[in-house]
Amino acid sequence: MMSSIDWRSVFNPELAVDSFPYILSGLGQTLWISLLSMAIGLGIGLILALCRLSHFRVLRIGASAYISFMRGVPILVLLFMLYFGLPVINIQLNALTAAITGFSLNSAAYMAEIIRSSLLSIDRGQEEAAASLGLSRYRTFVGIILPQAIRIAIPPLSNVLLDLVKASSLAAMITVPEIFQKAKIVGGREFDYMTVYFVVAFIYWGICSCIAVIQEILERRFARYL
């Protein structure tokens, strides 16, 4: 049975080599979407986390509602709403802007909960000790609490970045010329999707492996704060 399979239809080495440079040309878009969405989402996530920890009920409720909505809506639906839906109200975003906006807004909800749980894991007695030494709340937060919270948050935040890199392939659905979109073009032209999907899989694996290495370096760097 296995001997009857045409293995070149599963993976064609020549096509893989020839198509690799073209598929890899979408790497810039993939990294741009992933890293910029991570940075923007991290900023929004920090604000949401602080709102969730606020003494003001309206801030807590608003942040909780946002997080619940974004965690409950598929990212592809959000991308379609931004790219195909907003023109209905005369707001037109190009494909790349819509992708970055969608991934940023969505990832912020997950990062907010990571940051909130990391902040809550720090012993409150440290704040009292800092106050007794005359440190302001700002200096206490930035110099004592936040560095420890970052070390705790690094592994789950790295997972969010890994998910962003892989989910960036969904941007192909709104015509962003990233890696997966390039692969679809080659597959349609050569009538061999399996080979190019293997190429794409190895590219994503390589990107995620690099992120994992950076995660380990950051963990060791911030370990002194624990």
N, C-alpha and C positions, 0 to 999 in steps of 0.2 A: 504494500500500500504506500509506504513512504517512498519507495523507489520510483513510483509513478508521478511524484510531485516535481514540477519544474521549479527548481529552487531559484532560478534567475528571475522568476516572476515574483518571488518573495523578497529577494534582495539582489539587486544588480550592482556589482562593485563598480563597473565602469560609469554607470549613471550616477552613483553616489559620489564618486570622485569629481565627475564633470559638473554636477549640480551644486557641490558643496560651496564654492565661492559665491554663487548667486544667492543661495539660501542664507549664507552667513552675512550677506550684505544687509539683511534685515536685523542684524544683531544690535545695531545702534538704536533703532526704534524700540526694540524689546527692552534694552537696558535703560533707555531714557524714560519709558513709561514706568518701569518697575521702580527705579531709584527715585525719580521725582515724585511718584505717587506715594512712596514710602516716606519721603521727607515731609511732604505736605500732610499726609495722613498722620504722621507722628506729631506734628504741631497741633492739628485739630484734636487728635486723641488726647494730648496732654491737657488741653483746655476742657475737653469733655470729662476727663478723669477728675480734674479739680472741681468742676461743676457738680459731679456726682458726690464729691466729698464736702461740698459747700453746706453751710448752715442755712442757706436760703432754699426753702422748699421749691420755689418755682424753678430755680436752676437745676435742682436734682431731678425734678419731674421732666423738664425739658430735655436734659441730657439723656435720661433713661428712655424717653420716647424715641429720641433720635437713634440711640444704640439699638433698641428693639427693632425699629423699622429697618435699619440698614443690615442687621444680622438676619432679618427674615426675608429680605428680597434678594432673589438671585442676581448676581452681578451682570449677567447677560441682559436681564430685563432692565436694569438700571442703565446700561449702555444704550439700549434701544430707545429708552425714554429720553435720554440726553441727545442722541444723534438724530433719531427720526421723529421724536415727539415734540421737542422744543420748537422746531420751525412752525408748528401750529400756532404758537403765541409769538411768532416773529422773532425768535431767538435762534440763530444759526451758529452752531459750533462746528469747526472742522473735525475730522475724524480723530486726529491726534489729541486735540484739546478735550473732546468728549471722553476719550479713553482715559486720559490722565485725571480728569474731573471725577469720572465714575469710580475708578480704582482708589482715588484719594478719599472720597467720601465714604466708600464702603470699608476700606481697611482701617479708617479712623475709628470706627465703632469697635473693632476687635482690639486695636491697640489701646483704646481708652480703658477697657476692662483689664488688660494686662498691666497698664501703668497704675490703675487704681489698686489692684490687688498687691502690686509690688510696694506701693507706698504704705498700704495698710499692714504689710508684713514687718515693717521697721518698728522696733520698740519705741513706744511713745515716751518712755523715760528719757530718751536721748534729747528730745525737745525740751523737757523740763530742766535737764542738766545744762543745756546750752543757754536757756533763759537765765538760769542762776549765775552763769558766767557773764551775763550782759550782752549776749549775742542777739541781734535782731531776728525776727521770724524769717526774713528774707535770707540772711546769711546762714541761718540754721538749715533752711530748706535746701539752698543751693550748695552749701559746703558740707553738710552732714547727711541729710536725709536722701537727697536726690542721687548722689553717687552710689549709695548702697542699694537704692531702688533700681538703678540702671543695671547693676551687676545681676540682680535677681531677674530683671526683665529681659536681659540679652537673649537667652535661649528661646523664649516664646516670641519675642520680636523678630528673631532670625527666622522662625517658622513662618511668620507673616510675610516676610520678604521673599522667602522661598515660594509661598503660595502666590504672591504677586507676580513673580517671574513666570511661573507656570500658567497662571490665569491670564497673563498678558496675551496669550495665544487667542483669547476670545476677542481681542481687538481686531482680529482678521475679519470678524463678522460685520464690522462697520468700516471695512476697507483700509485699515491701517497697514502699511506695507512692512510688517514685522516678519519675524522668522517663519511663522506658520503660514502667513499669507503668501510668502515667497515659495514655500514648499507646495502649496496648493496649485500655484501657477505651473510649476515644473511638473507636478503629478498629472495635471490636466493636459499639458502639452505632450508628455511622453507616455501617457496612459499607464503610468506605473506609480501609484500612490504609496504602495507599501515601502518601496525603497526610500523615497524621500521622507516618509514618516520615521523610518529608522534613523535617517540622518538628523532630523529634527530632534528626535528623542535623545540622541547622543550629545547634541549641542546643549539642550536644556540640562542634561545630566552634568555636563562640564561646568555650566554656569553655577548650578546649585552646589557642586562640589567646591568651587572657589568660595562661595558664600559660607559654606560650612567651615572652611579653613579660617576665614576672617572671623567667624563667630568664636572659634577656639582662642584666637589671639586676643580678642576683646575680653573674653572671659578671664584669661590670665591677667590682663592688664588691670581689670577692675576687681580682681580677687582681693587685693590689699584693703579694699574698703569693707570687707566682711570680717 
